[in-house]
């Protein structure tokens, strides 16, 4: 099985079956370009987080995405690896904010607030 990075580099079709919940106009190549603009090189762990975000959005399509619920869902999904702290290592710009931009999703209101989640 080839890695996602290899598939993108070879220019395989835009609709990748590894991203079943991606928006129709989103491509892995666009995600790579967005990530590079933000100073990130995507690895397999990043792609897993992108799939998790896209899955969450697909399941909550009919309702507005709640920032706190999304944050908690990500924390639970990646709990064994360190939860939200682990995701901040992957996405230093914020797992919700930066992760959504890379996943081709609308960033929920308040996710770009630098004070979100801080105690200071």
C-alpha positions as CSV (number, residue, x, y, z in Angstrom):
1,X,0.0,0.0,0.0
2,X,1.4,3.4,-1.0
3,X,1.5,6.3,1.4
4,X,-0.8,9.3,0.9
5,X,2.2,11.5,0.3
6,X,3.4,9.2,-2.5
7,X,-0.1,9.1,-4.0
8,X,-0.3,12.9,-4.0
9,X,3.2,13.3,-5.5
10,X,2.3,10.9,-8.4
11,X,-0.8,13.0,-9.1
12,X,-3.4,10.4,-8.6
13,X,-7.1,11.4,-8.9
14,X,-8.3,14.2,-6.6
15,X,-11.0,12.2,-4.9
16,X,-9.1,9.9,-2.5
17,X,-11.0,7.0,-1.0
18,X,-9.0,7.5,2.2
19,X,-11.0,10.7,2.8
20,X,-14.6,9.6,2.4
21,X,-16.1,12.6,4.2
22,X,-14.1,15.3,2.4
23,X,-15.9,18.2,0.8
24,X,-16.3,17.7,-3.0
25,X,-13.9,20.6,-3.7
26,X,-11.2,19.5,-1.3
27,X,-8.1,17.6,-2.4
28,X,-5.2,16.2,-0.5
29,X,-3.0,18.3,-2.7
30,X,-4.8,21.5,-1.6
31,X,-4.2,20.3,2.0
32,X,-0.5,19.9,1.4
33,X,-0.3,23.4,-0.2
34,X,-2.2,25.0,2.8
35,X,0.0,23.2,5.3
36,X,3.1,24.3,3.6
37,X,1.9,27.9,3.6
38,X,1.4,27.5,7.3
39,X,4.9,26.0,7.8
40,X,3.8,22.3,8.2
41,X,4.9,19.2,6.5
42,X,2.0,16.7,6.8
43,X,2.7,13.1,8.0
44,X,0.4,10.2,8.5
45,X,-0.6,11.5,12.0
46,X,-1.7,14.8,10.4
47,X,-3.8,12.9,7.8
48,X,-5.5,10.9,10.6
49,X,-6.5,14.1,12.3
50,X,-7.7,15.6,9.0
51,X,-9.9,12.5,8.5
52,X,-11.2,12.8,12.1
53,X,-12.2,16.5,11.5
54,X,-13.9,15.7,8.2
55,X,-15.8,12.8,9.8
56,X,-16.9,15.0,12.6
57,X,-18.2,17.6,10.2
58,X,-20.0,15.0,8.1
59,X,-21.8,13.7,11.2
60,X,-22.8,17.2,12.3
61,X,-23.7,18.6,8.9
62,X,-27.3,19.3,9.7
63,X,-26.4,21.4,12.8
64,X,-23.9,24.1,13.4
65,X,-20.6,22.7,14.6
66,X,-20.1,23.5,18.2
67,X,-16.5,24.4,19.0
68,X,-16.5,22.9,22.5
69,X,-18.0,19.6,21.3
70,X,-15.6,19.4,18.5
71,X,-12.7,20.1,20.8
72,X,-13.9,17.4,23.2
73,X,-14.5,14.9,20.4
74,X,-10.9,15.4,19.2
75,X,-9.6,15.1,22.7
76,X,-11.4,11.8,23.2
77,X,-10.5,10.5,19.7
78,X,-6.8,11.0,20.3
79,X,-6.8,10.3,24.1
80,X,-4.4,7.4,23.9
81,X,-1.8,9.6,22.3
82,X,-2.2,12.5,24.6
83,X,-5.5,14.0,23.5
84,X,-5.6,17.7,22.6
85,X,-2.0,18.3,23.7
86,X,-0.9,15.7,21.1
87,X,-2.9,17.5,18.5
88,X,-1.4,20.9,19.4
89,X,2.0,19.3,18.6
90,X,0.7,18.4,15.2
91,X,-1.1,21.6,14.6
92,X,0.7,24.4,16.6
93,X,-1.8,26.9,15.1
94,X,-4.6,25.0,16.9
95,X,-6.0,21.6,16.1
96,X,-9.4,23.0,15.4
97,X,-8.4,26.2,13.6
98,X,-5.4,25.1,11.7
99,X,-6.7,21.6,11.3
100,X,-10.0,22.7,9.8
101,X,-8.2,25.0,7.3
102,X,-6.0,22.1,6.1
103,X,-9.0,19.7,6.0
104,X,-10.9,22.2,3.9
105,X,-13.6,22.9,6.5
106,X,-15.1,26.1,7.8
107,X,-13.4,27.1,11.1
108,X,-16.0,27.3,13.8
109,X,-16.6,30.7,15.3
110,X,-14.3,31.4,18.2
111,X,-11.7,28.8,17.2
112,X,-9.2,31.5,16.1
113,X,-9.5,33.2,19.4
114,X,-6.0,33.0,20.9
115,X,-7.5,33.0,24.4
116,X,-9.6,29.9,23.8
117,X,-8.8,27.3,26.3
118,X,-6.2,29.3,28.2
119,X,-6.3,29.9,31.9
120,X,-4.1,33.0,31.9
